[in-house]
Each structure stands twice: as structure tokens, then as C-alpha cells.
């Protein structure tokens, strides 16, 4: 333990000594030697406060070396030293270094290197006063290289960050072909039916102050007209109205066309409402009629249609009332009374669910009288006697193979199963060489049957 403490003390003393040496070099402006000593100190020290001071002083050393190179116009060396300084003070000159290096690379036709230097300013020095000009120059290079996506991305950056910059107007002649290209992409999306993404692409372009704004606005109106048609197809009338209004907003010359289309939509809605009435969907029909008012307030034909639908709804509600009464009686197992009320409901309106309940009540009445024979009858009547025919054929084949004297059958049997009105129906064919066991689960309520083994399933 004492040995470990001694090593720690010696290490601390050694680190502190390196820091003192580094500071002495720093004070004498021997920045290269100071940086070396600071590095050695930072590798050894565990003193956080001293490490922070050392890092600050090392940064200042790099800055001073960078400033010396900067004054000599040694741009590459200065940029590396300012980069290592990693300080706000150094960044104030680092962008100038990159800018000078980019100019030199461009003059030497080293475009890749030029883009790299511009990229350093844009990516790492976002507060540089040179940024608008650098973005402008990089856009021009990208346009010359036909890298439209990169050019557009930079144009968006220039517009977003510096909307009042003189470079916005200056870059327009170069950026117009890029905007035209992106308009073509938006048109392609439209031609494929991808209207939402096409619209998004157009709106992205509309924000930029180019001479294409009027064309883009008219194209947007055209897409909204197509979207309105899609909304109508999906019965989204409010959305369609908003789309129609957007058509007029972006191209007022189409106002008359939009009004005619809205009138046609109202006529279509009236027809849809009539079809809903045929299906006894009265409330839904009224809702559809009322959608006409979204497009054309007080639409006379819709007013009349709503009045007629409300009269029809009275009879429909009567049917529902009889149905509810029937359900209450059915719950009490008065199937005859329920059947009578279901029939009264059906006389008012022919609801499919009520037709099913009428059949169900007839089944339950029959089940109450003779459930076993009813269950057997359900199996025998399945698909016009398919099961009976299959069993008869199988039994005859077994008799032909083994003889009538040794083949026997159980005949049709029905046994109560778990659950209300559920019975198992069986038919067994037996012989010394082969046995066939057929068994079904029959639901007397809806006369559905289910095979209970693979052999049974195979003959269904």
C-alpha cells in the first residue's frame, strides 16, 4: 500500500513538473515545445482542474502558431493549426483559410478539393460571414457538374438561412434548370398517380422566389382538382370541398369549372342516398344528402330527399322496435312469441338479420319438440344429402368386400353435447377387418355442423 502511494506521489510530481515546463515554454512563446509538454502532461495527470488549464493553454498555443502561418499566407498550415486550436477565436480565421485554399484549388481546376474546402466551411463553421458566398459558389460548381440534387440542397440551405442575401437573386439563372428538373420530377409523380408526393414536391418548389412560381401554382391547382375527384370517389366530401377551394386559390381562372363539378357531385350524392335507402340505411342516406350542403348550401333537391328519408325512417324504427321486443321474448325462451314479433318486424322492413332470426326461431321451436331427430335431419340434409350418399356408398362397398353377414352399422344416433342446442350425431360401420366411425357436432340454433374426426371430415 505504501509502495502504491509512493508511485502515485511520484507520478503527480512528474506530471506537475511537465505542466510547469509547458507553461515556461508557453510564456517564452515557444509554442511548439509548449504543445509537446502539454501533451505529455495531459497523458499523465489525473488533476481535472490542471488538465482544463493545460488544454486551454495548448489551444492558445495552436492558435498563436496558426496566426503566425496566417500572416505569412500559409493557408494550409494555418488551417490545420486553427483546426487543432478548436476555439471560437481560431474559427474566425479558419473559414478564411478554407476560402483561400478553395480559391487556389479552383484556379488549379481541382474541383474535388475545392468542394472539400467549401464543405468544411458549410459543415463546421455555420456562423462564418462567408457562408452565403460559399454556398453560392458551391451551387455554381454543382450546376456545372450536373449534380442537380446537391445544387438544390445548397439552394434550399441558402434560401432557408439567408433569405435576404444578395446571392439569392444572383444564383437564379444557375438554379432555374435545377428547378425545372424538379418540376419534371413532380410531374412524373403526378403521371404515376402519386398525387400526394407530387403535391409535396410542388409546394417545396413554390416557396422559392423563381420565375416558375406561376407555373407551379397552376400545376398545384391541377393536382388539387385530381385529388378532389379522388376524395369524391371515397365519399370524403369535406376534403373534396377543400380541394376544390384550393383549385380556385391557386388558379382562379378555373372557378366556373369547379362550380359545375360541385353541382355534378351533388347529383351523384342524391343517387347514392337513394341506393342507401334501398338498403334501409336511412340515417346514412340522410347524412349523404346533407353532404350536398357542404358543397352547395340549401341545395333544394337534397332538402326534399331528406324529408322523404325521414318518413321512411319511421317505418324502419318500427321494425327495430318489434325486433327488440322479439329479442326480449326470445331471451325468455318464448320462441313462438318471438317468431310472431320477428315476422311483424320483417313486414315493416326486410332486415336480413330479422330474416335470420325468423329461421332461427323456427329451428329452436323444432329443436324443443324433437332435438335428436332434428339433429339427425340436419346431417342428412347437408348439401342435398351428400353425407347420406357417401355413407351409403361406403357401407355398400364394405358389404361387397366382407359380406352383409359380418358388416353392421349403428344407424343414425344423436346424443346431447355440451352447450345449448348442440348434439353429437353418429353413424358407425363395423366389420372384423375395418371400422368407420363418423361423428358430427350439430348446432340446432343455426343448423351448422362440424366434423369431429378426420374420417368424418373426408366425406364432407
Secondary structure, DSSP 8 states (H G I E B T S, - for coil): -HHHHHHHHHHHHHHHHHHHHHHHHHHTT-HHHHHHHHHHHHHH---HHHHHHHHHHHHHHHHHHHHHHHHTT-HHHHHHHHHHH-SHHHHHHHHHHHHHHHHHHHHTT-HHHHHHHHHHHHHH-TT-TTHHHHHHHHHHHHHHTT-HHHHHHHHHHHHHH-TT-HHHHHHHHHHHHHHHHHHHHHHHHHHTT-HHHHHHHHHHHHTS-STTHHHHHHHHHHHHHHHHHHHHHTT-HHHHHHHHHHHHHH-GGGHHHHHHHHHHHHHHHHHHHHHHHHTT-HHHHHHHHHHHHHHSTT-HHHHHHHHHHHHHHHHHHHHHHHHHHHHHHHHTT-HHHHHHHHHHHHHH---HHHHHHHHHHHHHHHHHHHHHHHHHHHHHTTTTTHHHHHHHHHHHHHHHHH-TTT-EE---EEEE-SSTTEEEEEEEEE-SS-EEEEEEEEETTTTEEEESSHHHHHT-
